[in-house]
Amino acid sequence: MPSALSEAESAAVPRFGAGMKLRFDQVRDAWVVLGPERLFLPDEHAVEVLKLVDGTRSVAAIAATLAEKFAAPAAAIEADIWPMLQDLSARGAVRL
């Protein structure tokens, strides 16, 4: 089981980086994170998380929403989504 996040990690409020947007691409028939000279094709689980990234919800709040939607423990979801958000942050798609 993934380890629990620190308070600071749980309280982090992700938002899309400069010029980055989550959009449904009709041509690809898929959700994409689109930015200047960049395109990310998130999987279906990442899309569920990214739909909740609005610059106001914390990681904990996103996890709580997904926990309710999928009847899963919020702590486990939080621990699962944090590495994805960190990876997207390192690529400039999301800011934490």
C-alpha positions, 0 to 999 in steps of 0.5 A: 500500500502506498505511504500516506502523504504529508500535510503539506502534500495533502494541502497542495492545490494543483493548477494547470501550468501557464498555457496548459488546458485539459480538453477533449480532442475530437480528432483523437477521441480522447482527453488531452492536456494541451499546451504550447508545443506540448501534448499529453495523453492521460489515461482514463484514471488521470483524466478523472483526477485532471477534471478536478484540477481547478486551482482551488481544490487541494489534493486531499479534496480531489482524493475525497471527491474521487473516493466518494465517486469510486467508493475507495479510501481517500488516503489510498487515492491521495497516495496514488494520485500524488506521484502523477501530479508530481510527474506532470508538475516536473513536465510543466503541465501542472503546478503544485 
